[in-house]
Amino acid sequence: MPMKTTPQLLVILLLLFSHALHVNAGERRLVDAVSVTLGESNDADGIDVLRAGIQKRWRHNWFTGGAWYLGGYWDSELAIMEAEKGNTDEVLGLSITPVLRYQRDARLSSGITPFAEAGLGFHLLSDTHIGTSDLSSAFQFGSLLGIGVGFGGRGQYELSYRFTRFSNADIKKPNDGLDMHLLKLGYNFE
């Protein structure tokens, strides 16, 4: 996935910024985790994506009586998407997504914590065209379904697969939308 821009700078800045928020906030952390996501579109345009994100867990969990529980977090990401074909070859994006996660309690696991997650969020794009896709509006909804696993001594690392669909829900036509397959690597500060 060769990207023409300098995505490494995006990732480095995000990691430094989120680490500063984590350290300086003390007990009231503003950021609980960081992530890097790589992926590609499900169409002929050959759209590659790189995302750098920060996450903030919700304070409340549900169904906590057993080994599994339902929780959630806010997922905010900066994205660079590049297409091999079409008129617009690069689009930048900013997103925020509330994500529900059903997962095994890490305290009851042997170092491996499986999870499944789903979310519906809001995305703002720098252009309405990427490759040959016409998204018609810079505002997009993004739905996601994912599965993954937490691992490490404290469960601090995460690896997950996500399927994401971008669409403006026919607010404006045409609404080509985008389907993406993503691989996400995360690090939890706690």
Secondary structure, 3 states (H helix, E strand, C coil): CCCCCCHHHHHHHHHHHHHHHHHHHCCCCCCCEEEEEEEEECCCCCCEEEEEEEEEECCCCECCCCCEEEEEEEEEEEEEEECCCCCECEEEEEEEEEEEEEEECHHHCCCEEEEEEEEEEEEEECCCEEECEECCCCEEEEEEEEEEEEECCCCCEEEEEEEEEEECCCCCCCCCCEEEEEEEEEEECC
